[in-house]
Amino acid sequence: MAESLEKTLKRINLQVQKKADEKAKSEQEDLKKTKSELVDRKRFSGKSGHAIKREARKILKEYADSAGIEQYDLFPGKEFPTNLTRLPLFPPKKITTARKDQAEITSKQDFVPLTSKWDKGGVWKQGPALTTYDAGTLIGILQMRDIGFQGDILKMPSKGLGGNEIMAGNPGKQVKVHSTFCVVSELESFVKGKPPPSKGWGGKVIRLRRESIERLAAQTLKFTYSKGLKDYVGKSFSMLEADWVGDNKDACYYLQIHPMMVSWLEQYKTYVDINIWRQLNPLGQAIYVFLASQKSNVYFDFDFLDVLDAIGWSGRAGDARRGALKQFEKLIQLEFMSGGAIIGNGRRHPFRLYVQLKEEPHLALLTADNNPNMDKQELEAANQKIHARKIRYSNYRRIIYGK
């Protein structure tokens, strides 16, 4: 009897071991399945985010080789999509306020209109409410991206592209996507511009940043007009695909930027310096990103209420004016701008924003000696334009500096 029991236990142990070996083999095969291990968000239990990141990068390279898509290194600068700098996508609010404000809109309709003077006739979003905190997360992701792919959109690593309705009737379309593997604590350190405390970032800090990544990945945008990108007009797309790899709190994410965002980063970009952004409060951050999109100008002026609409401000204009002027002082100290003023009283005389972003160019009148190829009429026409610019600059100086 004892011998029979011993044989039975041995047989059961062998069966258990066989199943365990089969499971391990199956998991290993799944891990090597190029696309599926990202699509299905395989969990690497017990491993740190940094260990997962190293292993996942190897898997991704194997996938790119087997799928026949080109993989290349990225060396990003400060690029940020200009199309997103003048829309109220990242309002300077607390997340609770942003959720409440958005809930009032979505109780009546599904998509939230991102209305501003610069919306080109219609931009909508669907997804969780966002704030300037999420803008910081996106800035960090864009400046940390380090892997590029070019090839068939249906073969790109993340699940969100192959099934995208935009490409349903366009198989084989060649696109570019940008991506990175990102450990949450690394992103937190990058956005804040400092290393973690000796005991690491706290659980709440990591949780808030993870929630921000998930909010960004859940966003859907729809453009009635999209500069230079007619394939996407009137169709919805997600800015970011986020595949969670690993199951501990400081998880590793595979983050992939949508081809439309990549096109913006290459063709219609604004340079956002995160070192400046970090030193501003939420209102200052929102205004800074808006002003950065105007950086090609020496001077410019706008209706201040139009600017507040573009950044998603929902408080009193007078409060925004006082807050903006304080942030202008910082932006001048940080050498982003040379001067700024908001004139008017908000009642009989509407608030108007005047900004000088850089030093005036030296505007000397042209002469025949220095321009022998220009005839008299051409010289006169050119000098009239120069004279008009000098008058305009003089008026801006008087308004901004009072002299």
Order of alpha helices (4+ residues) and beta strands (2+ residues): alpha-alpha-alpha-beta-beta-alpha-beta-beta-alpha-beta-alpha-beta-alpha-alpha-beta-beta-beta-beta-alpha-beta-alpha-alpha-beta-alpha-alpha-beta-beta-alpha
